[in-house]
Amino acid sequence: MREVTLHVRHNGEPECEVSARFPEVTLRSVSSMTGRTTERKRIIEIRGPTADIEGFLSAFREADSVIEAEPLSPLAGDHAYVAITVDADAWDSISERLSDLGIHYRTGTTINGGVERWTLYLDPNDDLSAVIRSLERGGNEVTLARNVALSEIERPPQLELTRFLEDLTDRQREVLAAAIELGYYDHGGGTGVEDVAAALDLGSTTVWEHLSRAESKVMQGLTDELGL
């Protein structure tokens, strides 16, 4: 069996289209889709600055396929849980496409910057090219990000431990990687926010904000995974 990660630009779908307008917002599915009629319900977790979460929800509700998007927790801090109800006839579901193909996939898909990140588990007789072609129907853009045999993964449990890193935005990853490379987290290393900002040609305040949000997501992810 192989573990495959695909990045899908799901053109025309509100989760992707609206998240592209709010790149600091990350969505993660925390429940399966339920409902037997054309109305289907699901719970998602949204992370990001409060103003961006509010802006995302406001724009998301305007989509024709969205019936409701009601917060289950206060829109304060850096995350919120939201119950969404969609019109299944107008909603193109990647999960349903995968189910129709008989493909196993990891729940808890994340969406950030207009890109859905899907992790699939393929049997030897599964045709990856056919799966990608199926997902590309309707003008979607699919990029293969990972393709590795499970037998080649030395410590599979750690995969779950690092899954939350997918919640980081591209800019947060860039700033965090630069900080690590420059020794920002080395004890007594002497590297400060100003050094990271200079290396990236960004303002110190901007770098501090990205680092702060990235660190918060990483620590929250560790807390969730370790059950602390």
N, C-alpha and C positions, 0 to 999 in steps of 0.2 A: 504493500500500500504506500502511496505517496501523499505528502502534504503539499498542497499547492495554494499559494496566495495570489489572488487577482485583485487589481485595482480597476474599478469600473466607473467610468464617467457616464452616469445614467442620464442621458440627455432627455430633457422634457419632463423629468420627474421632480416634484417640488422639493424633496429632501436634498437632492443634489443641487438643483438650480438655485435654491435659496441659500444653501450652505456656502455656495461659491461666492455669494454676496457678503457673507459674514464668516470670513476665514478663521476668526478667533473662536468660533463655535464648533464644538465636536458633539456629534450625536452617537448614542450607542443604544441598540435594542436591548431591552431587559426582559422582554416577554415575547412569546410567539403571537402571531396574529390569530384572533378568535372571531367567531361569527359565522353563521350559516347563510345569511342573506347577503345582499350586495353591500351592506354595511359591515366593515371589518374593523376590529379594535386592537390596539397594541400599546404598550407602555414603552416610552423611550426616556433615556437620561440625556440631558443637555448640559454641557459644561462650557464655560466661557464667562466673560465679563457680563454683569447683569444687564447693562444697556444693550449689548449685542444679543443676549438671549431674548430680551423683549422684542428687539427689532426682528429677529429671526421668526419668532412666533407670529408677529403681526403680518409679516410677508407670507409666511407659510399658510396661514388661514385663508389667504386670498386665492389660493390655488383651487381650480375647479374640482379636483378629485378629493380635496380635504373637506370633510363635513364638520369636524370639531377638533380642537387642540386645546385641551383644558389642563392647566397645571395641577398636579397633585400635591405639590409642596410650594412654599413661598418662592417667588422669583427674587431671591436675595442671595448674596454670596456669589459663589462661582459655579453652582450647579442647581438643576431642578429636574423633577420627574414630571412627565407630561403624558396624559392619556390622549392618543390620537384616534380619530375615527375617520375612515376613508371610504370612498365609493370604489368597491372592488372592480366594477366594470371599467372604471377609468384609471385604475392604479396598476401600473406594470410592476409586478413583484418578481425580483430576482430569485427569492427563495422558492416561489412556485415554479419558476423555470427549472431550477436545480432539482426540485422534488420530482417534477415530471420526467427529468432525465435519470432519476434514480441515483443522484449524487448526494453523498453525505457532506454536510457543511457544518462549520462551527457556529453556534449561536452567539449572539452578542456582537453582531457586525457593527463596525464604526464607520461614520461618515464625517469627512472634514474637507473643507475647501472644494466641495463639488465632487469628491471622489468617495465611492463606497469600497471598503476593504473586506474582501471575502476570503475565508480560508476553507479550502475543500479537501476532502480525503478521497483519493481515487484508487480503485482497485486496478490490478494489472490490465484488465480488459476494458477499462474506461478510456475513451478517446478524448484526450485533453483538447486537441484541435477542434473537435466537434462541439465540446462544451463551450469553448471560447466563441466559436461561430454562432452558437445559439444565443449567447449573451450579447453578441454584437448586433443582433436583429434590432431594427428600429433606430439604427444610427448610433448605438452605444459604442464607446471606446473602451477597449479592454487591454490592460497591460499585465504581463506575467511578471510578478515580483518575486516569487519563490517557488521552487519545484525540487523537492528533496525526498528521498526514500526514508520512511520512518525508521528503518533499520540502521540508517546512517546517522541518526540523531543520538548522541551519546547519552544525554540526560533529558528525555522527553518531558518530565514534570516541570522543568524550568521554562518550557514554552509558555505554560499558563502564567508563570510568574512574571514574564515580560510582555504579556499580551496588552497590558494597560498602556504600554509605551506608544501604542497606535493612537492613543487619544491626543498625543502632542501634535500641534500644528507644525507645518514645515518650518516656519520661522522659529518656533520654540525649539525644535530639534537642532536647527542650525546654531542658535545661540548657545544651547546647552552643550553641543559638541565642541564649539569653539572654547567655551569656558573650561571644559574638561581638558582639552588639548593644551591650553595655555597655563594649566596648573591652578586654576581658580579655586579648586577644591582641595588642593594639596595643603597639608598642615604647615603653616609658616612659609608658604610659597611666595607670598608677597604680591600675588596677582590680584588686582581689584576689578571692579565693574568697569572702570575707565579703560583698563587695558583691553578688556574684551570688546568694549565699544569701539576703541580705536582700530582693533584688528578687523572688525566687521564694517567700519565706517558708518556706525550708527550712534545715536545719542545715548548718553549714559542712562537717562531715565527710561528710554525705550528698552535697552538691554536689561535693566533691572526688572522692568515689568514682565518681559518674556521669561527671564530666569525664575522670577517669583512664581509665575503661573505654571511653568514646567516643573519646578520643584514641588509645588503643591499637588500636581497630578501624579507625579512619581511617588510621593509619600503616601497619598491616598490610595494609590494602586497597591503599594506594598501592604498597607494596613488591611485592605480588603482581602488580598490574596493570602495573607498570613493569619487572618482572623483575629487581629489585635483589637 
